[in-house]
């Protein structure tokens, strides 16, 4: 067997083994961004609610 052919098979095998790990990490980073977006939305909502309460107190 050629050394080059063995090397090419090793590289393909390694790529095949790494594919699931790569999918997991990209999925995790997407979920992280999603969580970050939800957290930001929640904080904005809380700030809006608090400022509304403060403006109502000032009006009374």
Contact map, one row per residue, 1 for C-alpha under 8 A:
111011000000000000000000000000000000000000000000000000000000
111111000000000000000000000000000000000000000000000000000000
111111100000000000000000000000000000000000000000000000000000
011111110000000000000000000000000000000000000000000000000000
111111111000000000000000000000000000000000000000000000000000
111111111100000000000000000000000000000000000000000000000000
001111111110000000000000000000000000000000000000000000000000
000111111111000000000000000000000000000000000000000000000000
000011111111100000000000000000000000000000000000000000000000
000001111111110000000000000000000000000000000000000000000000
000000111111111000000000000000000000000000000000000000000000
000000011111111100000000000000000000000000000000000000000000
000000001111111110000000000000000000000000000000000000000000
000000000111111111000000000000000000000000000000000000000000
000000000011111111100000000000000000000000000000000000000000
000000000001111111100000000000000000000000000000000000000000
000000000000111111111000000000000000000000000000000000000000
000000000000011111111100000000000000000000000000000000000000
000000000000001111111110000000000000000000000000000000000000
000000000000000011111111000000000000000000000000000000000000
000000000000000011111111100000000000000000000000000000000000
000000000000000001111111110000000000000000000000000000000000
000000000000000000111111111000000000000000000000000000000000
000000000000000000011111111100000000000000000000000000000000
000000000000000000001111111110000000000000000000000000000000
000000000000000000000111111111000000000000000000000000000000
000000000000000000000011111111100000000000000000000000000000
000000000000000000000001111111110000000000000000000000000000
000000000000000000000000111111111000000000000000000000000000
000000000000000000000000011111111100000000000000000000000000
000000000000000000000000001111111110000000000000000000000000
000000000000000000000000000111111111000000000000000000000000
000000000000000000000000000011111111100000000000000000000000
000000000000000000000000000001111111110000000000000000000000
000000000000000000000000000000111111111000000000000000000000
000000000000000000000000000000011111111100000000000000000000
000000000000000000000000000000001111111110000000000000000000
000000000000000000000000000000000111111111000000000000000000
000000000000000000000000000000000011111111100000000000000000
000000000000000000000000000000000001111111110000000000000000
000000000000000000000000000000000000111111111000000000000000
000000000000000000000000000000000000011111111100000000000000
000000000000000000000000000000000000001111111110000000000000
000000000000000000000000000000000000000111111111000000000000
000000000000000000000000000000000000000011111111100000000000
000000000000000000000000000000000000000001111111110000000000
000000000000000000000000000000000000000000111111111000000000
000000000000000000000000000000000000000000011111111100000000
000000000000000000000000000000000000000000001111111110000000
000000000000000000000000000000000000000000000111111111000000
000000000000000000000000000000000000000000000011111111100000
000000000000000000000000000000000000000000000001111111110000
000000000000000000000000000000000000000000000000111111111000
000000000000000000000000000000000000000000000000011111111100
000000000000000000000000000000000000000000000000001111111110
000000000000000000000000000000000000000000000000000111111111
000000000000000000000000000000000000000000000000000011111111
000000000000000000000000000000000000000000000000000001111111
000000000000000000000000000000000000000000000000000000111111
000000000000000000000000000000000000000000000000000000011111
